[in-house]
Amino acid sequence: MPEHSQDHIETVRVRRAPKISVFLILGAALGVLVAMILTFSFNGTADASPNTGVQYSQGQVFGFLVLVCAPIGLALGGIVALIFDRRSRRRTHEVAVDHASVHVDPEPGTNGHGSAH
């Protein structure tokens, strides 16, 4: 089988970029932690809510606070990731890389997809 190889040098820009998904997950987790702290740091009251007339348990209050705090933490994590991403663009540097590609010609008598059985 004859082989044809091509070899050329290219210049590419390299930078370290943050993984945005990690920042989003950490932001949401921080929001849940804040909701937990807010839920259990205040005793609240055993009386019914004056607006709805319903008495809410600590679990329900925690759920309500998670619905508010988790998206806020998610957004803040995304903003921090974008700020780090913008800062990493300033620290790019160019690197010369050797790009090699090898093309193998099929054997005569085959269709190019394997052996001729």
N, C-alpha and C positions, 0 to 999 in steps of 0.2 A: 504494500500500500504506500503510495507516495504521499508525503506530507509537505504542506506549504506552511511556512511560519512567517508571521509579520511581527516586527519588533519596532516600536517607536516610543519616544519619550514625550510625555505630556506634563504640563504644569497644572496642578490643581490647588485649590484653596482649601485649607483644613482649619477647622475650629471645633472647640468643645461646646456642644449644645446641651442644655439641660433636658431631662426627660419630663415633659409637661405632665404626663399622666401621674407621675410620682407626686408632683406638687398638688395636683387636683385631689388625689386620694388623701394626702396629708392634710390639706385644707378642710376637706369634708370631715375627716377624723377629728381635727381640732374643733370644728363646729359641734360635733357630737359631744366632745369633752366639755366644751363651754356650756352646752345645754344641760349636761349632767351636773356640773358645778352649780349652775343657777337653780336647778330643780331642788337639789338637796341642801343648798346653803340657806334657803329661806324656808321657814316653817309654814308659811301660808296661814290659812284659817280653816276651821271646820265648818264655817257657814257656807250657805249656798251663794253662788255668784249673783250680784245684784242685777246684772244684765240678762242672764239667761235663766236664773232660778235653779241652776243645777250645781251640785257639789262635785268637784273634780278631784280625782285621786292623784297621787304623786306620779303614777305611771302615765296618766293622761296628760298631766302638765309637762312631763318629760317629752312625750310624743309631740305635743304642740311646739315646744321649744326646739326640738330636733328639726321640725319642718321649717323653722325660721333660721336657725343657726347653721345647719349643714349647708344650705345653698350660699349663705354669706361666706362661710369658710371656703367653700368650693371656688367662689369668685375671687376671694383674696388669694388663694393658692395659685389660681390662674394668672392673676396680676403679677404676683411675685415671680412666677415662671417666665412671663413675658419680659419683665425687667431684666432678669438674668440672661435671657436669650438676646436681648438688645445689647447688653454689655459684652456678651461673648462674641458678637459680630465685630467688635473693635479689635479683638485679639486674634484675627485670622492671620495665617501665614501661608506662603506659597511653598509647595514641595514638588520636586520633580519626581515623577513616577515612571517606571518602565512598564509599558503596556504590551503584553505579548499575547498573540492569538495564534492557535495552530488549527489548520483545516486539514482533515484527512479525506482524500479522494476515495470513493468506493472502488472495490475491486471490479475489474471487467467481468461482465456476465451476471452481476447482481443488480438489484434495483435500488441500492443505496440504503436499505433499511435492515440489513443483517445478512446472514449467510444465504446462499442460493440452494436451499433444500427443497 
